[in-house]
Structure formats: C-alpha cells, structure tokens
Amino acid sequence: MPGKIHQVVGIKGLVGDQWVPITLDASGKLSIGSLDSDGRTSPAIPTVLAGGAYVSGDAVGSIITFTNVAAEAGKGAVLKNLEILTLNTTGPALELWLFDRPFTPATDNDAFAVSDADLAYLVCVITTNNGDWFKDTNHAVASVEVSKRVIPFATSLYGQLVTRAGVTYAVGSIIVKLSCLRE
C-alpha cells in the first residue's frame, strides 16, 4: 500500500554503547533491540505525615512500589523518566532510591539509612535538583530523564524518597511516576 510503512528492517541505532536493530511493524509497534514501545508508567503515592516538617536527609513518605516494571521475572526494563508532582509550590532537591526487591525503609520523616544487607539490592538513585522543577501557583513538578537499564528480582521495583532540603508536605501531597520500556 503506497504511503504506509509495513515494516522497516536493517536500520540500527545507538543505545548506550551498542548498535541495535530498530524495526516498525505493520501495526505501528516500534522495537529497539529487545525493547519495544510497550512502555509502562507506574504512579505511586507515598504516605507522608500531615504537616510534616522534613529536614535534609529525611525519608519522605513510606516505601513506594512500582509494579510491573518488567514484563516477567528475569526480564529487564529501561527506566526512561521520573516525574514527581507535589501539591505545593516547594520543589526541593529529592532523591528516589530504587531497589530490585522489598527493603526495610526508613520511617517517614526520620533520617534515611539503608542497611548493609539492603544496599546490595540498590539498582539506582535518581536525583532532582532545583533546575528540574517546574512550578505554577499551586504545584511543583520535577521531570528527570533517567535512561537506566535495570533487572528487577521479580517484576517490581521498590523505592523511597529522600529530601536534601527542609520542606513541609501534607498527606497525599506527592505523586511519583516512573516510566519505563520493558524487554
């Protein structure tokens, strides 16, 4: 059929330090190497204290579970971007510590400290800084490009936010979204 792409093969693109094939099938599904356009966004709302005043180094909220990051156990995913939305105009530097299995989180609003045993399961730390935040009169949104390949122990990742500045959050005032491409 003229004007319609049925399949493109033989094109290669650079992903990390490897050249991989890029294909587009008749249904419009894009595949890059073993990754495809079957992307997932896992939103999560960590439980934070009402009116809790946090200081630098405090855990912000409870453990966060990002389900179905991988299509199945043993398969990986590429974390594409992280978005943190807050229902206030404060956008302090935050870190999202991600683990490939459940870990013992710090209590909300206490100093964040990972055990030696849990540290072995850390897959990455994603940071924001004040330059990553966009604000309106009522909200602040951080958007961070990640591009990190991970292989969860099962299919989910687990994380906790850590603040690097003093801030006050209310219950339900933070939404965390992690987007990925699954293998």
C-alpha positions in Angstrom: 0.0 0.0 0.0 1.6 3.3 -1.0 2.3 5.8 1.7 2.1 3.3 4.5 5.1 1.6 6.3 4.6 -2.1 6.5 8.0 -2.9 8.1 11.4 -1.3 8.3 14.3 -3.6 8.9 18.1 -3.2 8.8 18.2 0.2 10.5 20.4 0.4 13.6 20.5 3.0 16.3 23.0 3.6 19.2 21.6 2.6 22.6 24.2 3.2 25.3 27.4 1.9 23.7 25.8 -0.7 21.4 24.3 -0.6 18.0 20.9 -2.3 17.9 18.3 -3.0 15.2 15.2 -0.7 15.0 12.0 -2.0 13.5 8.5 -0.8 13.0 5.9 -3.4 12.2 2.6 -3.0 10.3 0.6 -2.3 13.5 2.9 0.6 14.3 4.8 -1.2 17.1 8.3 0.2 17.4 11.1 -2.2 18.6 14.6 -1.0 19.6 16.8 -4.1 20.0 14.9 -6.2 22.5 13.0 -3.2 23.8 9.6 -2.3 22.4 7.1 0.5 22.7 5.1 -1.4 25.3 6.1 1.2 27.8 4.7 1.4 31.3 4.2 4.3 33.7 3.8 3.3 37.4 2.3 6.0 39.5 2.6 5.8 43.3 1.6 8.0 46.2 3.9 7.6 49.3 2.2 8.1 52.6 3.6 11.4 54.2 2.8 12.9 57.5 0.2 15.7 57.7 2.0 19.0 58.1 5.3 17.1 58.5 8.4 19.3 58.5 11.2 17.4 56.9 14.9 18.3 57.2 17.7 17.4 54.8 18.4 13.6 54.8 14.9 12.6 56.0 12.9 9.9 54.3 9.8 11.4 52.7 6.9 9.0 52.9 6.6 5.3 53.0 8.1 2.7 50.7 6.9 3.1 47.1 6.1 0.1 45.0 6.4 0.4 41.2 4.5 -2.7 39.9 5.1 -4.4 36.5 8.3 -2.5 35.6 9.5 -5.8 34.0 7.2 -7.9 31.8 8.2 -11.0 33.8 10.8 -12.2 36.3 14.2 -12.3 34.8 13.5 -9.7 32.1 14.7 -6.1 32.4 13.5 -2.7 31.6 14.9 0.7 30.8 13.9 3.4 33.2 13.1 6.4 31.0 11.9 9.2 33.2 10.8 10.1 36.7 8.1 12.7 37.5 7.4 13.9 41.0 4.3 16.0 41.4 3.7 18.0 44.6 0.5 19.8 45.7 2.5 22.7 47.0 4.9 25.1 45.3 8.0 23.8 47.0 10.3 21.8 44.8 13.4 20.9 46.9 16.1 18.6 45.8 14.9 15.0 46.2 16.4 11.6 45.6 14.5 8.4 44.7 16.4 5.3 45.9 15.3 2.3 43.9 15.8 -1.4 45.0 15.1 -4.5 43.0 13.2 -6.2 45.9 11.4 -5.1 49.1 13.8 -3.5 51.6 13.5 -2.1 55.1 12.5 1.6 54.6 13.2 4.4 57.0 10.2 5.7 58.9 8.6 8.7 57.2 10.2 11.9 58.4 13.2 10.1 60.1 16.8 10.1 58.9 17.1 7.8 55.8 19.5 5.0 56.4 19.8 1.8 54.4 21.1 -1.4 56.0 24.2 -3.1 54.6 22.1 -6.1 53.5 19.5 -3.9 51.6 22.3 -1.8 50.0 23.2 -4.9 47.9 19.8 -4.6 46.2 20.1 -0.9 45.2 19.7 -0.5 41.5 20.0 3.3 41.2 19.4 6.6 42.8 17.6 9.2 40.7 18.1 12.8 41.8 16.3 16.1 41.2 17.7 19.5 41.8 16.0 22.9 41.7 16.6 23.2 38.0 14.4 20.1 37.3 11.3 21.7 39.0 8.5 23.5 37.1 6.1 25.5 39.2 2.7 27.2 38.9 0.9 29.0 41.7 -0.3 25.7 43.4 2.1 22.9 42.4 5.6 21.9 41.6 6.6 19.2 39.1 10.0 17.6 38.7 10.8 15.8 35.5 14.1 13.8 35.3 15.4 11.9 32.3 16.8 8.6 33.5 17.8 6.1 30.7 19.0 3.4 33.1 18.6 -0.4 32.4 17.6 -2.5 35.4 16.6 -6.1 36.0 14.2 -6.4 39.0 14.3 -9.5 41.1 10.7 -10.2 40.1 8.7 -7.6 38.1 8.5 -4.6 40.5 10.9 -2.0 41.9 10.7 -0.5 45.4 11.8 2.9 46.4 11.8 5.7 48.9 12.2 9.4 48.6 14.8 11.4 50.5 14.9 15.1 50.8 18.1 17.2 50.5 16.4 20.4 51.9 13.9 21.4 54.5 10.3 21.2 53.3 6.8 20.6 54.7 4.4 18.2 53.0 0.8 17.2 53.7 -0.7 13.8 53.4 -1.2 12.8 49.8 0.7 15.8 48.5 3.3 13.8 46.5 2.7 11.6 43.4 5.7 9.8 41.9 5.6 8.4 38.3 8.3 6.1 36.9 8.1 5.4 33.2 10.0 2.6 31.5 10.3 0.5 28.4 10.0 -3.3 29.1 12.1 -6.0 27.4 
